[in-house]
Amino acid sequence: SAAVISVRDKKLLEHLLGIGEPQMAAQPALFVFPNLTSLDIRGNELGDSGVQALSASSFLSNLTSLDLSSNVFSAVGMCTLTSTFFPNLSFLGLNHIQFGDEGIQVIAASSSFPKLSSLDLGSNWIGD
């Protein structure tokens, strides 16, 4: 059956992604959710290293919804995210990250989201 996870705790998210404290980084916990279809990790101060850990996860092929809104990654993190293939993702939340014009250009050039039908880019200081 499908799994849906919503995380609003930075330390728990670091544990799930296998980043942060060295003893927690040995085995990322998200690998135990092979049927994960929806991941909501808004507002967890997820930076570029967190996006890199997320992008290296084995469960991405089943995700249909990913909300990364209100995190702190840069255009570098956006490059990492958009170089990862998400074959079933239909919703991507990137609201209030403020990665600017460069991040938008990276998303626009990406072919990593073939089923994307909804993209939330609100409050990102795009354009003039």
N, C-alpha and C positions, 0 to 999 in steps of 0.2 A: 504494500500500500504506500501511497505518497506520504512524504514527511514535509512538514512546514516548520521552520525555525525562525523565531524572532528573538534577537539578542539586544539588550539595552545596557549591558555591563561590559566595560572595556576589558577588565581582567578576564572575564569569562570568554569574551571574543578572542583575546590573545591565546587563551588555552585551546579553544576550538580550532584556531588556525595554526597552532604550534609555534607561536612567536612569543616574544617577551622574555620572561625568566627562563634561563637555560634548562632547568629541570622540567619545565612545561613544554619545551620545544622538541623534546625527543620523539614524541608521537602525536601528531595532530589529531584531535578528537573528531573532527568533521569527517574523517575517513570512515567512521563507523555508521554513516548515514548514506548508504548507497542509493536510497530511494528519495533523496531530498529533491523537492521540486520548487520550493519557495524559501528564499533566505532574505530576511529583513534585518540588516545590521546598521540601521540609521543611527547617527549621533554617537559613534563610539571612538571618535578621534582616530579612525583608521587612516594611517599614512601610506606612503609608497611601499614600505616593507610589508604592510598588511595586505595591500593589493597584490603584491608579488606572491605572498603565501597563498592567498585565495586563488590566484590564477594557476598555481601549481597543484591545486587540489584535484582529486580524482572524481569527484561527484558532479562536476560542472555539466556533464552531458545531459543530465536529467532536469536541470534547473529551467523553469519556465518564468520565474519571477525573481529578480535580484534588486534589492533596494539598498543603495550605498549612500543615500542622501545625508547631508549634514556631517560629512567626514572631512578629513583634512589632506587628502592626497593631491598631488600636483599634476601637471601635464605629463610628468614622468610616469606616475601611477596610471594615468589614463592610457599612455602608450602600452604599458604592461597589460592592462585590462583588455584593450582592443586588439592585442596580438594573440589573445587567447580565444579559442573557438568555443562558442556557446551555441550548439546546434538547435536547441529547443527554446531558447530564451525569447519570450514575447513581451516582457516588461522589464525595463531597466530604469531605476530611479537614481538620478544624479543631481537632485535638487540641492542647492545651497552648498556647493563644494568650492566654488569660485576658482576653477581651473582656467578660466579666461578663454580668449579666442584660440589660443594654441590647442587647448584641450578639445574645443569644439571641432577644429580642423582635423584632429586625430580621429574623433568619432565619425565625422563625415566621410573620411577616407577608408574606414574600416569595413571589412566584409565578414567580420567575426560573429555577426548576429543575423543570420539569414531569416529567422522567423520573427524578428522584432516588429511589434506593431504599436508599442507605446513606449515613448522615451520622455522622461520628465527632466527638463534642463532648467527649471525655474531658479531664479536668484543666483545666477552664475556670472554676473558682470560681463556679459557678452556684448561685443560691439562698442560703439561710442557712448 
